[in-house]
Every structure is written in C-alpha cells, then in structure tokens.
Amino acid sequence: MSARQRRFWWAAALIGALVAGVSITFLWLTATAGGRRYLLSRLVTTIDGALAGRGTLRVGLLRELGWSRIAADSVAIVDSAGVAVITVAHLNGTLDYAALLDAKLHFRVLQLTDVRVDLHRDRTGPWNFVYLL
C-alpha cells in the first residue's frame, strides 16, 4: 500500500469516526430520557436567561424531541413571585437549533393547545406580564 492510499484510508476512518460520534450523540440526546433532560435543561436555561430573572419557564414533560421537532406538556411561564402568567397544556413546535447555539430561541412552527393567560393589574400598577418583557 502506497503512502497516498494510507493517507486516504486514515482520512476516511477519521471522517467515519466523526460521523459515528455525531450520530451517537444525536441519538443519545433525542432518544434517551437522560439526553432529553439535558436538552430540556439547556432550553430552560436559555429561556430563563432571556427573561433575566423576571420569570422562569417550567415544563412538566418533554414528550418528544426529534431532529427539529419538540413536543411538551404542562408548560408554564411564571413571574418572579412564582405565579403562572401563561400556561399551555400541550406545545408542539419546530425549533431552529442554529439559533440555540447563539443562545436564542426561534420556533419555525409553534402549535399551542389549551392556552391560559392570566392577566391582571391593580388600579395604579402595570399589567402583570409587563415585567416578563
């Protein structure tokens, strides 16, 4: 075997190992409970960071996480006092993962079922959701 052929097979093996590693990581993140918990924690951290301490995201169950699809149940955004401002029974959407790498959340498609928005204000104060913005 010539030196050129050895370099070719080394490069092919390196590319194959890289593809296998990425595939195994993707399968672990999307097909296992531990991987979904990790991705959910990253997603919640990203959204909580965008809310800057004014509120938090709570997700009861992450049902599905695929190539770009996400499905969750019992999703709520609560204010800093712990009172739910927005609750969603079922959330289905298509995520833009490239935006997550920049610490931004971008849904290409978002379908919400059984949405409840709790809006209130006292006589002199602002609406309760203003602090989340």
C-alpha positions in Angstrom: 0.0 0.0 0.0 1.4 3.4 -1.0 1.6 6.4 1.3 -1.2 8.1 -0.7 -3.5 5.1 -0.1 -2.7 5.1 3.6 -3.5 8.8 3.9 -6.8 8.2 2.1 -7.8 5.3 4.4 -6.7 7.3 7.5 -8.8 10.3 6.4 -11.8 8.0 5.6 -11.5 6.4 9.0 -11.3 9.8 10.7 -14.4 11.0 8.8 -16.2 7.8 9.6 -15.4 8.1 13.3 -16.6 11.7 13.3 -19.9 10.8 11.6 -20.4 7.9 14.1 -19.7 10.2 17.1 -22.1 12.8 15.9 -24.8 10.2 15.2 -24.4 8.5 18.6 -24.5 11.9 20.4 -27.7 12.9 18.4 -29.3 9.6 19.2 -28.4 9.9 22.9 -29.8 13.4 23.1 -33.1 12.7 21.3 -33.8 9.0 22.1 -32.9 8.7 25.7 -34.6 10.2 28.8 -31.2 11.5 30.0 -30.5 13.2 26.7 -33.9 14.8 26.6 -33.5 16.0 30.2 -30.1 17.6 29.3 -31.6 19.3 26.2 -34.6 20.5 28.2 -32.3 21.9 30.9 -30.4 23.8 28.2 -33.6 25.1 26.7 -35.0 26.2 30.0 -31.7 27.9 30.9 -31.7 29.7 27.6 -35.3 31.0 28.1 -34.7 31.9 31.7 -31.6 33.8 30.6 -33.7 35.8 28.2 -36.2 36.5 30.9 -33.3 37.8 33.0 -34.7 36.8 36.4 -38.1 38.3 35.8 -39.6 34.9 35.3 -38.9 31.3 34.6 -40.1 28.5 32.3 -41.5 25.3 33.7 -42.0 22.2 31.7 -43.9 19.2 33.1 -43.0 16.6 30.5 -40.9 16.7 27.4 -42.7 14.1 25.2 -40.8 14.2 22.0 -37.6 15.8 20.8 -36.6 14.9 17.3 -34.4 16.4 14.5 -36.2 19.7 14.8 -39.5 18.8 16.4 -40.4 19.4 20.1 -43.5 18.3 22.0 -44.1 19.1 25.6 -46.9 19.0 28.1 -47.7 21.3 31.1 -45.6 24.3 30.0 -45.8 27.5 32.1 -44.1 30.8 32.3 -44.2 32.1 35.8 -43.3 35.5 37.1 -40.7 36.2 39.8 -43.3 35.7 42.5 -44.0 32.2 41.2 -47.4 32.9 39.8 -48.2 31.4 36.4 -48.8 34.1 33.8 -49.0 31.8 30.8 -49.8 28.1 30.9 -50.1 25.7 28.0 -51.4 22.2 28.2 -49.6 20.9 25.0 -46.9 22.5 23.0 -45.8 21.2 19.6 -43.2 23.1 17.5 -40.3 23.1 15.1 -37.1 24.5 16.6 -34.3 26.3 14.8 -31.3 24.6 16.6 -28.8 27.0 14.9 -30.4 29.8 16.9 -30.0 27.9 20.2 -26.2 27.9 19.6 -26.4 31.7 19.7 -28.5 31.5 23.0 -31.7 32.5 21.1 -34.9 30.6 20.9 -36.6 30.6 17.5 -39.6 28.4 16.6 -40.3 27.9 12.9 -43.7 26.5 13.8 -45.5 26.7 17.1 -48.8 25.0 18.0 -50.3 25.6 21.4 -53.3 23.8 22.9 -55.4 24.8 25.9 -53.6 28.1 26.5 -54.4 30.1 29.6 -53.1 33.7 30.0 -53.6 35.2 33.4 -53.7 39.0 33.0 -54.4 41.3 35.9 -53.4 44.6 37.3 -54.3 46.8 40.2 -55.6 50.3 39.8 -52.3 52.1 39.6 -49.8 49.4 38.6 -48.9 47.9 35.2 -50.2 44.6 33.9 -48.5 41.5 35.5 -46.9 40.4 32.2 -45.1 43.7 31.7 -42.3 42.5 34.0 -41.6 39.5 31.8 -40.9 41.6 28.7 
